[in-house]
């Protein structure tokens, strides 16, 4: 049975189970939906195959509960595509949690950049924003 997760009606008929319902977006890239037991709609997951290890990499995308039901698939797909790009490029983000952490890593061997970030980024509100929220 092929399920089109972009259709609200088809998502609402899915039953709760541990394994998400997967929809292939392209070779090695899938978006999944796991219906919830409760009155919540459910959660979205991205899954990509790493070409090097030939193993799946997963990322929880969230429930997108603040969006209208018909907008959730597109939002999840957009976030999944960003995840797929990371996996495909081999640029997995490790140990970088906030904008400040990313700036520290970038400026580790660049004195001019270190000084600039000290003046402009490290003391501002943007420094503590998780990079996954950008």
Secondary structure, DSSP 8 states (H G I E B T S, - for coil): ----TT-HHHHHT----SS-EEEEEETTEEEEEEE-SSSS-EEEEEEEE-TTT--EEEEEEE--TTS-HHHHHHHHHHHHHHHHHHHHHT----S--BHHHHHHHHGGG-HHHHHHHHHHTTTSGGGGSBGGG-
